[in-house]
C-alpha cells in the first residue's frame, strides 16, 4: 500500500479499518447498526462498540449508570445479536467507561 506524503493519520486509520472488515467481521458502520438494534436507541446513545476480541464485544459506555443498565441487559443483547457478527458467535460483552464519540 503506497502512502501519499501528506496523508492525514485519520485517513490512514479509516482505510485500515475498512480493510479489516470482511465477510466474517462486520464493518464499523454495520457494527453500530447491529448494536443500536440490540441495545435500543437510548442504550446506543450512551455506548459504542469499539472492538471484538476473542468472541467478546468490547463496548465503551459514557457513565456508570449506563454501564449498570447495559450489564443487566447483557443476555438479551447477546441474544438479539446472535449470528450477526460473523461466523464466530459472540460469547460475552465487556463494558467499560470510555469515550463514545465517533472519531471518524
Protein Blocks (a to p, Z undefined) as FASTA:
>chain_A
ZZdfklcfklmmmmmmmmmpcfklccfklmmmmmmmmnomklmmmgccfbdeehiacddd
fbfklmmmmmmmmmmmmmmmgopnojbdcfbdcdddddfbdfZZ
